[in-house]
């Protein structure tokens, strides 16, 4: 099983960062490769079980299902249902933790999935850099750091 893990610190209170990232339909607002997103069947974006369908700027289309969301613990977990990437059993979690020193936020984004051994390094580095780190860099810019 392949594993991706990326973490960072954003110079803003966790509640402010969480209000930006908790929207399961809000990827276009903070993950640069995402062009547009919609929640299928008109369901609320914070309903566990809802499905987001989104397009990347390169034209790729994905569908993901919300598996868990906690405002108290500030995390969301989701799975990929459809993707052009050659992977299966993809489950990811985005988690925020308050850093009391200077009222900052520690963010970690991780994913596990199955893929062919010859594709693992490419997928791990691509997801880690082009999605997870790109999103974190966007948040850092948005919150002034």
C-alpha positions, 0 to 999 in steps of 0.5 A: 500500500502506498502512502502520501504524507505532507504537513505544514504550519499556517500562520493563522488560528485553526478555526479560521483555517478550518472555515476555509478547508471544511467545505467539501465542495470548496477545493477550487478556493484553495487547491490550485489544480482544481478548476471547478467542483459540485456536490452531486444530487444537491446534497449539503457539502458537509453531509457524510456520504455526499459525493463531489465531482470536480475537474482539474485545470488539465481537464481530468475529472474525479469523483470523491466521497466524504467518509468523515467530517468533524468540526470538533476534531477539525478533520475530513476523510474521503475516498476516490470513487473515480479518477484517471490516476492508476490507483484503487482503494484511495482514502485520504484525511486532512487534519488541522491541529491548533498550535498554541504558540503564536495561534497558528495551525498545524495541517497534515494531509495523508492518503493511502492507496493501492497501485502497481509498484512501478507507478507508486513513486510517481503517484506519491510524489505527484499527489504530495507535491501537486495536490497536498503541498500546492493546497498548503502553499495556497493556504499560506499565501491566503493567510499571510505566511 
